Amino acid sequence: MAAKKEATTGAYKPRLQADYEARIKKQLAEKLGLKNVHEIPALDKIVLNMGVGDSTQDSRKAAQAAEDLTRIAGQRAVVTRAKKSIATFKVRENMPLGCKVTLRKKRMYEFLDRLINVALPRVRDFRGLSPRSFDGQGNYALGIKEHIIFPEIDFDKVEKIRGMDIVICTTAKNKEGALALLKEFNMPIRDR
């Protein structure tokens, strides 16, 4: 019912989502030689993860990291906790260790657009993303050393610069399909 309502009201679509539906789907079907529409690779979700190792001394650090990740993603981040105690790392059960957020649909496309066009160009000495970061099932993972490359983060209010992991999950069955999809989105993945 909600899909019909969106179609009749002409609801807002993110730029990358509209581009995917209008142009990229057709090009991918031709390039990969796919006949079935459901075989065409698409974005499934984007998972952002920020580990906070120094939260073992101060549990408020994980909450501050979750606040920053919430600003970056535009969606509330969840604090991740330890499942069991590990004495050598000074970790107790249920201790906050980091934060994560999973983006889908419109927020996913908006985040990917900001990542490609705003955040990655702000990385110092950026030479493109590694083509080796695919997992074989069509997912791409990348790590960022400084979360302050996102414009939503106020540099003056940041206590500590943290890194973060970004996993882009696609419906592609292999590396080639996922690489073709991300290249069509202008993801700066360098050639070998």
N, C-alpha and C positions, 0 to 999 in steps of 0.2 A: 504494500500500500504506500509506503514511504517513497519507494522508487518512482511510482506513478506520479506522486505529488511533486517530486523534484523535477520530473520530466516536463510537467505542465507549467510549473512556475518558472522554469529556466534558472534553476539554482546555480550558484557559483561553482565552477570547476577550476582546480589549480591548473596553471599553465602547462606543466608537464603531463598531467593526466589528459587534458584536451589534445595535446600534441600526440600522445600515445594512441588515443582512440582515432584521431583523424589521419595520421601519417605513418607512425612507427609500426603499427600492427601490420599494415599492408606490406611495408618494406621488409619486415622480418619474415613474413610468410613467403615472399619471393626469394629472399636471400637464403633461407634455410630449407626451402623446398617443401613447405608444409601445406597439406591440403585441408586438414581439419582446423577449424578456427580455435578449438580448445587446446590445440598443441602449441599455439603461439606463446612464447615466453612472456610473462607479465610479472610485475612486482607483487610480492605477497605481503611482506612486512619488513620493517627496519627496526632492529633492536639496538638500543644504545646502552652501554654498560660502563660504569665508572667504579673502579676498585679504589678503596680508601684504606691503605695499609696502616696508616698512622692512627686509625680509629681505635686501635687496641689501647692506646693511652688515653684518648679523649673521644668519648662516644658522640660528641656534638659534631665532630668532623664529618661523619657520614650524613648527618642531617643537612649540613651546609653544602655538601656535594650534591645531595638530592635536590636542594633548592636551585643550585646552578643548572643541574640537568633538566629540571622542570622548566626553567627559563629558555634553555636551548631547544627543547623538544616541543614546547607549547602544550604539554600534557604532564600531569603529575607523575613524578618518579617515585618508585617504591624502594624503600631501604631494604637491602638484602642482609640476611643474618646467617651466622655460622650454624651449621646443622649439628656439629659435634665439637667437643673440646679437643684442642691439640696443644699440649703443654709446651712443646719446643717453640711454637710460634706465639705463645702467650695468648691463645685464643680460647675463650670459653663458649659453651653452647649458648646460642641465641644472642651473641654479641654482634652489633652492626659492623659489617665489613665493606659495604659499598652501596651502590644504588643502580637501578636499571629502569628502562621504560621501553615499551613496545609500541611502535607507531603503525597504524594501518590506514588505508583509504586516503582521505584528503590530507590529513596531517603528514602522512608518509610522503606524498608527492611534494608538499610544501617544504618539508625538511630536506628532501633530496635536492630540490631546486636551490635552496639556500646553501647546502653543502657544496654543490658543484660550482655555483656562480659567485658566492660570497666568501665562504669559509676557506676552501682549499686554495684560492688565489692569495690568501693572506698568510699562508704557511711560508716561513723563511726557507730559501733555497729549495723550492718545490720543483721537482723534475718529473712529475707524473707519478701515478700509482702503479704498484707492481702488478704485473699480469699473473704472478704466481700465487696470489691470495685467494684463488677459487678453491672450493673444497671437493670438487668432482660431482656434486649433486646440484650445481647451479646456484650456489650461494657465494657471496663475496664478503670478505672481512678485511677491515682496515683499522689501523690504530692511529690515534692522533696524540701527539705528545703534549700539546698545550690546548686546553679547552677555551682559552681566551681568544681564539681565532674567530669565534662566533660573535657577531655584533650585539647579541642580546646580553652578553656578559660585560658588566662595567669593570674595566681593568682596575680602577682605583679601589673598589670594594672587595676585590679578591684577596683572601688571606694567603692562599697557596695555589700555584698553578698545577693543575692535575691533568693526567692523560685520560683518554677514553677509547673504548672499542666501539666500532660501528659494524654491524653485520647486516648486509642487504640480502634478504631472502627472496628468491624468484621461483617461479613455477617451472623454470627450465630443468630439463633432466640431466644436462651435462654442462661442462665448462663452455663449450662453443656457443650454445644458445644464450647462456647468461652473459658472456662477453659481448655478443652481438647486441643484446638488449641494452646493456650499459653503455656501449659505444654509441648507440642511437640516441641515448639521453645526454650525449656529450660528456660522459664521465672521462676524466683525463687519465686513462689507463695507457701507459706507454707501451710501445711495441718492443718486443724482445730485443 
